[in-house]
Amino acid sequence: MTHFEPQDRVLISPRHLAGAGIDRLADAIGPLIHLFGWPSQHERVSGRITISSPDGSLFVNFNSRHTQGRWWAGAHHEPYWEAQFTRQTPIEAIAAVTQVLPQLIGDNRHVERIPLTTSTFAQIADLNHWNRDEGTFTSPDGHCHLQHTPGEETPWRFRHHVYDGFDTHWDASFTQDTPERLVAQFFAHLATTTPVERTFRDVPYLVQDLDDALITPVRAAAVNPHVHHAGAQLDRAVRRR
């Protein structure tokens, strides 16, 4: 087992185990501000950031001091729908949602750079080896679940934890009238086997030595770090057959 120092940069998969990755906050809000020109407000005392679409129909809110840990929220008016993400939700999946919001109101200026998935939930699950059982999708390691319950106020819910362990809990929810392609966008960027980068100390403590997590170095890799990680994924898959 590779030993990592707290400050080491690492690649980790699967993504749902990686933790928040809050040092990449700009990936979720930067494109809306700098590519699409959405106005923003930053409350310096509270740290709260609010970004609104030019027509006022959509907004994204980040609040790291939310009492219930719901750090992220995105909402649309007429029809009203809302998406919420708690603190440890991987930033890459959140950013995949926020970056495509302009397309929902007809702004397709960067659609080639920021594509909105056309895959179905079943296709995403099958491609990434998630298990399907009626309205439930479960990650291969069993730690992450997507529950679809049509007719409920919140028909799409993602829930995650590692053996109910401290600081591994996160959840994401999408209310009625949320475009299904937006939920699929989150799922596609969560379930993918492509690793994400973290500082080792930011990986949840119970995940750092977890057999289900694959963690490889960024700077000490003999080849491209992503190639090294992909090789390690293949080796693990072969050994587990």
Backbone hydrogen bonds, N-H to C=O, Kabsch-Sander energy under -0.5 kcal/mol:
donor,donor_aa,acceptor,acceptor_aa,energy
8,D,5,E,-1.9
10,V,198,R,-3.2
11,L,216,T,-2.9
12,I,196,V,-2.5
13,S,214,L,-1.8
15,R,192,T,-0.6
17,L,14,P,-1.4
18,A,15,R,-2.0
24,R,21,G,-2.2
25,L,22,I,-1.6
27,D,24,R,-1.8
28,A,24,R,-0.5
28,A,25,L,-1.6
29,I,25,L,-1.2
30,G,26,A,-2.5
33,I,29,I,-1.6
34,H,30,G,-3.3
35,L,31,P,-2.0
36,F,31,P,-1.6
38,W,32,L,-2.8
41,Q,50,T,-2.6
43,E,48,R,-2.8
44,R,42,H,-0.9
47,G,43,E,-3.0
49,I,62,F,-2.6
50,T,41,Q,-2.5
51,I,60,V,-2.8
52,S,39,P,-2.3
53,S,58,L,-2.8
56,G,53,S,-2.0
59,F,75,A,-1.9
60,V,51,I,-2.9
61,N,73,A,-3.2
62,F,49,I,-2.9
63,N,71,W,-2.7
66,H,63,N,-1.4
69,G,66,H,-1.8
71,W,69,G,-1.5
72,W,85,F,-2.3
73,A,61,N,-2.0
74,G,83,A,-2.6
75,A,59,F,-2.1
76,H,81,W,-2.3
77,H,57,S,-2.1
81,W,76,H,-1.5
83,A,74,G,-3.0
84,Q,173,S,-2.2
85,F,72,W,-2.2
86,T,171,D,-2.2
87,R,69,G,-1.7
89,T,86,T,-1.9
91,I,20,A,-2.1
93,A,90,P,-0.8
94,I,90,P,-1.4
95,A,91,I,-3.1
96,A,92,E,-1.5
97,V,93,A,-1.0
97,V,94,I,-0.8
98,T,94,I,-2.5
99,Q,95,A,-2.5
100,V,97,V,-0.9
101,L,97,V,-0.6
101,L,98,T,-1.0
103,Q,100,V,-1.1
104,L,100,V,-0.7
104,L,101,L,-1.4
105,I,101,L,-0.6
105,I,102,P,-1.2
106,G,103,Q,-1.4
107,D,102,P,-2.5
108,N,106,G,-1.0
111,V,108,N,-1.3
114,I,110,H,-2.4
117,T,115,P,-0.5
124,I,120,T,-2.4
125,A,121,F,-2.6
126,D,122,A,-2.7
127,L,123,Q,-2.4
128,N,124,I,-1.5
129,H,126,D,-1.0
130,W,125,A,-2.7
131,N,138,T,-2.9
133,D,136,T,-2.5
136,T,133,D,-1.7
137,F,146,L,-2.7
138,T,131,N,-2.3
139,S,144,C,-2.6
142,G,139,S,-1.8
145,H,159,R,-2.6
146,L,137,F,-2.9
147,Q,145,H,-0.5
147,Q,157,R,-3.1
148,H,135,G,-3.1
148,H,146,L,-0.5
149,T,147,Q,-0.6
149,T,155,P,-2.3
152,E,149,T,-1.7
156,W,174,F,-1.5
157,R,147,Q,-2.0
157,R,155,P,-0.5
158,F,172,A,-3.4
159,R,145,H,-2.5
160,H,170,W,-2.0
161,H,143,H,-1.6
163,Y,161,H,-0.8
165,G,162,V,-2.1
168,T,165,G,-1.6
170,W,160,H,-1.8
172,A,158,F,-1.9
173,S,84,Q,-2.2
174,F,156,W,-2.3
175,T,82,E,-2.3
176,Q,153,E,-2.4
178,T,175,T,-1.7
182,L,179,P,-1.3
183,V,179,P,-1.4
184,A,180,E,-2.7
185,Q,181,R,-1.7
186,F,182,L,-1.7
187,F,183,V,-2.4
188,A,184,A,-3.0
189,H,185,Q,-1.7
190,L,186,F,-1.0
190,L,187,F,-0.5
191,A,187,F,-3.0
192,T,188,A,-1.1
196,V,12,I,-2.1
198,R,10,V,-2.5
200,F,8,D,-3.1
201,R,6,P,-2.2
202,D,199,T,-2.2
203,V,199,T,-0.6
203,V,200,F,-1.4
207,V,204,P,-1.7
208,Q,204,P,-1.2
208,Q,205,Y,-0.6
209,D,205,Y,-0.5
210,L,207,V,-1.7
213,A,210,L,-1.3
214,L,13,S,-3.3
215,I,213,A,-0.6
216,T,11,L,-2.4
218,V,9,R,-1.9
219,R,9,R,-0.5
228,H,224,N,-2.7
229,H,225,P,-2.3
230,A,226,H,-2.5
231,G,227,V,-2.3
232,A,228,H,-2.0
233,Q,229,H,-2.4
234,L,230,A,-2.3
235,D,231,G,-2.5
236,R,232,A,-2.2
237,A,233,Q,-2.4
238,V,234,L,-2.3
239,R,235,D,-2.2
240,R,236,R,-1.7
241,R,238,V,-1.0
